Amino acid sequence: MEVVILNGITQTAATGLPKTAEGLNALMQRAYNRICLKRGAFCYDRVLGSRFYMLDAADEHAEERALRYAQAALLPLAGVEAVSVRREGERFIFGLQTMLGTGEIAVKGAKM
């Protein structure tokens, strides 16, 4: 079970309690959190997160770098791997392969 966070905001149910995700959706949420969080920003786990925030979206190799940053961030997450990336405007869409199936997550790009 994973608390659902979107754009840094905890999503709440009609009851006011945090929404939770399970199964494949929980794995996608964990992957999203790891890619979005600045590596080293969480004081209790300095290797949690990614270097995606350093990405220059104007760089001609931005997609390749984004995929490498995502892959590195997901290494500690057993059974989850970033296998592809594409751009849609300011967002990078990561294709993920997990032990529970495949999915996609959209992450807003850093420097434009």
C-alpha positions as protocol buffer text, in pm:
chain_id: "A"
residue {
  index: 1
  type: MET
  ca { x: 0 y: 0 z: 0 }
}
residue {
  index: 2
  type: GLU
  ca { x: 133 y: 343 z: -99 }
}
residue {
  index: 3
  type: VAL
  ca { x: 0 y: 692 z: -29 }
}
residue {
  index: 4
  type: VAL
  ca { x: -87 y: 865 z: -358 }
}
residue {
  index: 5
  type: ILE
  ca { x: 112 y: 1183 z: -420 }
}
residue {
  index: 6
  type: LEU
  ca { x: 67 y: 1392 z: -734 }
}
residue {
  index: 7
  type: ASN
  ca { x: 281 y: 1697 z: -807 }
}
residue {
  index: 8
  type: GLY
  ca { x: 402 y: 1695 z: -448 }
}
residue {
  index: 9
  type: ILE
  ca { x: 49 y: 1697 z: -304 }
}
residue {
  index: 10
  type: THR
  ca { x: -96 y: 1407 z: -106 }
}
residue {
  index: 11
  type: GLN
  ca { x: -424 y: 1312 z: -270 }
}
residue {
  index: 12
  type: THR
  ca { x: -719 y: 1267 z: -37 }
}
residue {
  index: 13
  type: ALA
  ca { x: -1034 y: 1060 z: -58 }
}
residue {
  index: 14
  type: ALA
  ca { x: -1384 y: 1196 z: 5 }
}
residue {
  index: 15
  type: THR
  ca { x: -1333 y: 1105 z: 372 }
}
residue {
  index: 16
  type: GLY
  ca { x: -1037 y: 1343 z: 394 }
}
residue {
  index: 17
  type: LEU
  ca { x: -795 y: 1057 z: 450 }
}
residue {
  index: 18
  type: PRO
  ca { x: -501 y: 1005 z: 213 }
}
residue {
  index: 19
  type: LYS
  ca { x: -575 y: 795 z: -95 }
}
residue {
  index: 20
  type: THR
  ca { x: -379 y: 474 z: -115 }
}
residue {
  index: 21
  type: ALA
  ca { x: -266 y: 261 z: -405 }
}
residue {
  index: 22
  type: GLU
  ca { x: -204 y: -112 z: -412 }
}
residue {
  index: 23
  type: GLY
  ca { x: -46 y: -361 z: -651 }
}
residue {
  index: 24
  type: LEU
  ca { x: 78 y: -222 z: -982 }
}
residue {
  index: 25
  type: ASN
  ca { x: -49 y: 128 z: -898 }
}
residue {
  index: 26
  type: ALA
  ca { x: 157 y: 126 z: -577 }
}
residue {
  index: 27
  type: LEU
  ca { x: 470 y: 29 z: -771 }
}
residue {
  index: 28
  type: MET
  ca { x: 405 y: 309 z: -1020 }
}
residue {
  index: 29
  type: GLN
  ca { x: 364 y: 556 z: -730 }
}
residue {
  index: 30
  type: ARG
  ca { x: 691 y: 440 z: -570 }
}
residue {
  index: 31
  type: ALA
  ca { x: 871 y: 478 z: -902 }
}
residue {
  index: 32
  type: TYR
  ca { x: 720 y: 826 z: -953 }
}
residue {
  index: 33
  type: ASN
  ca { x: 832 y: 930 z: -604 }
}
residue {
  index: 34
  type: ARG
  ca { x: 1186 y: 802 z: -658 }
}
residue {
  index: 35
  type: ILE
  ca { x: 1223 y: 983 z: -991 }
}
residue {
  index: 36
  type: CYS
  ca { x: 1071 y: 1312 z: -872 }
}
residue {
  index: 37
  type: LEU
  ca { x: 1252 y: 1339 z: -540 }
}
residue {
  index: 38
  type: LYS
  ca { x: 1590 y: 1514 z: -557 }
}
residue {
  index: 39
  type: ARG
  ca { x: 1860 y: 1265 z: -471 }
}
residue {
  index: 40
  type: GLY
  ca { x: 2008 y: 1352 z: -132 }
}
residue {
  index: 41
  type: ALA
  ca { x: 1714 y: 1570 z: -23 }
}
residue {
  index: 42
  type: PHE
  ca { x: 1567 y: 1317 z: 221 }
}
residue {
  index: 43
  type: CYS
  ca { x: 1785 y: 1332 z: 532 }
}
residue {
  index: 44
  type: TYR
  ca { x: 1706 y: 978 z: 647 }
}
residue {
  index: 45
  type: ASP
  ca { x: 1805 y: 819 z: 316 }
}
residue {
  index: 46
  type: ARG
  ca { x: 2053 y: 1025 z: 113 }
}
residue {
  index: 47
  type: VAL
  ca { x: 2047 y: 783 z: -184 }
}
residue {
  index: 48
  type: LEU
  ca { x: 1668 y: 804 z: -224 }
}
residue {
  index: 49
  type: GLY
  ca { x: 1564 y: 1001 z: -531 }
}
residue {
  index: 50
  type: SER
  ca { x: 1716 y: 1084 z: -867 }
}
residue {
  index: 51
  type: ARG
  ca { x: 1923 y: 1340 z: -1050 }
}
residue {
  index: 52
  type: PHE
  ca { x: 1633 y: 1408 z: -1287 }
}
residue {
  index: 53
  type: TYR
  ca { x: 1606 y: 1762 z: -1145 }
}
residue {
  index: 54
  type: MET
  ca { x: 1948 y: 1835 z: -1304 }
}
residue {
  index: 55
  type: LEU
  ca { x: 1823 y: 1748 z: -1652 }
}
residue {
  index: 56
  type: ASP
  ca { x: 1843 y: 2021 z: -1913 }
}
residue {
  index: 57
  type: ALA
  ca { x: 1533 y: 1951 z: -2121 }
}
residue {
  index: 58
  type: ALA
  ca { x: 1676 y: 2157 z: -2408 }
}
residue {
  index: 59
  type: ASP
  ca { x: 1973 y: 1919 z: -2442 }
}
residue {
  index: 60
  type: GLU
  ca { x: 1956 y: 1713 z: -2760 }
}
residue {
  index: 61
  type: HIS
  ca { x: 2015 y: 1396 z: -2554 }
}
residue {
  index: 62
  type: ALA
  ca { x: 1764 y: 1482 z: -2281 }
}
residue {
  index: 63
  type: GLU
  ca { x: 1555 y: 1166 z: -2331 }
}
residue {
  index: 64
  type: GLU
  ca { x: 1859 y: 937 z: -2300 }
}
residue {
  index: 65
  type: ARG
  ca { x: 1975 y: 1117 z: -1986 }
}
residue {
  index: 66
  type: ALA
  ca { x: 1625 y: 1113 z: -1837 }
}
residue {
  index: 67
  type: LEU
  ca { x: 1607 y: 736 z: -1888 }
}
residue {
  index: 68
  type: ARG
  ca { x: 1949 y: 685 z: -1726 }
}
residue {
  index: 69
  type: TYR
  ca { x: 1852 y: 903 z: -1428 }
}
residue {
  index: 70
  type: ALA
  ca { x: 1528 y: 706 z: -1387 }
}
residue {
  index: 71
  type: GLN
  ca { x: 1704 y: 371 z: -1416 }
}
residue {
  index: 72
  type: ALA
  ca { x: 1956 y: 471 z: -1149 }
}
residue {
  index: 73
  type: ALA
  ca { x: 1681 y: 595 z: -916 }
}
residue {
  index: 74
  type: LEU
  ca { x: 1487 y: 269 z: -954 }
}
residue {
  index: 75
  type: LEU
  ca { x: 1780 y: 32 z: -891 }
}
residue {
  index: 76
  type: PRO
  ca { x: 1694 y: -13 z: -520 }
}
residue {
  index: 77
  type: LEU
  ca { x: 1329 y: -82 z: -608 }
}
residue {
  index: 78
  type: ALA
  ca { x: 1325 y: -458 z: -669 }
}
residue {
  index: 79
  type: GLY
  ca { x: 1127 y: -570 z: -971 }
}
residue {
  index: 80
  type: VAL
  ca { x: 1080 y: -223 z: -1124 }
}
residue {
  index: 81
  type: GLU
  ca { x: 1274 y: -99 z: -1427 }
}
residue {
  index: 82
  type: ALA
  ca { x: 1247 y: 203 z: -1653 }
}
residue {
  index: 83
  type: VAL
  ca { x: 1263 y: 66 z: -2009 }
}
residue {
  index: 84
  type: SER
  ca { x: 1163 y: 363 z: -2225 }
}
residue {
  index: 85
  type: VAL
  ca { x: 1102 y: 736 z: -2227 }
}
residue {
  index: 86
  type: ARG
  ca { x: 929 y: 978 z: -2462 }
}
residue {
  index: 87
  type: ARG
  ca { x: 845 y: 1346 z: -2443 }
}
residue {
  index: 88
  type: GLU
  ca { x: 504 y: 1508 z: -2455 }
}
residue {
  index: 89
  type: GLY
  ca { x: 551 y: 1882 z: -2422 }
}
residue {
  index: 90
  type: GLU
  ca { x: 714 y: 1951 z: -2085 }
}
residue {
  index: 91
  type: ARG
  ca { x: 656 y: 1598 z: -1957 }
}
residue {
  index: 92
  type: PHE
  ca { x: 871 y: 1290 z: -1983 }
}
residue {
  index: 93
  type: ILE
  ca { x: 666 y: 970 z: -2004 }
}
residue {
  index: 94
  type: PHE
  ca { x: 856 y: 672 z: -1863 }
}
residue {
  index: 95
  type: GLY
  ca { x: 762 y: 319 z: -1963 }
}
residue {
  index: 96
  type: LEU
  ca { x: 808 y: 88 z: -1666 }
}
residue {
  index: 97
  type: GLN
  ca { x: 828 y: -286 z: -1646 }
}
residue {
  index: 98
  type: THR
  ca { x: 747 y: -448 z: -1311 }
}
residue {
  index: 99
  type: MET
  ca { x: 687 y: -790 z: -1165 }
}
residue {
  index: 100
  type: LEU
  ca { x: 314 y: -705 z: -1166 }
}
residue {
  index: 101
  type: GLY
  ca { x: 296 y: -576 z: -1524 }
}
residue {
  index: 102
  type: THR
  ca { x: 383 y: -269 z: -1725 }
}
residue {
  index: 103
  type: GLY
  ca { x: 279 y: 91 z: -1691 }
}
residue {
  index: 104
  type: GLU
  ca { x: 369 y: 451 z: -1757 }
}
residue {
  index: 105
  type: ILE
  ca { x: 433 y: 751 z: -1539 }
}
residue {
  index: 106
  type: ALA
  ca { x: 452 y: 1114 z: -1646 }
}
residue {
  index: 107
  type: VAL
  ca { x: 707 y: 1343 z: -1484 }
}
residue {
  index: 108
  type: LYS
  ca { x: 731 y: 1714 z: -1555 }
}
residue {
  index: 109
  type: GLY
  ca { x: 1071 y: 1805 z: -1698 }
}
residue {
  index: 110
  type: ALA
  ca { x: 1322 y: 2014 z: -1511 }
}
residue {
  index: 111
  type: LYS
  ca { x: 1499 y: 2308 z: -1675 }
}
residue {
  index: 112
  type: MET
  ca { x: 1338 y: 2410 z: -2003 }
}
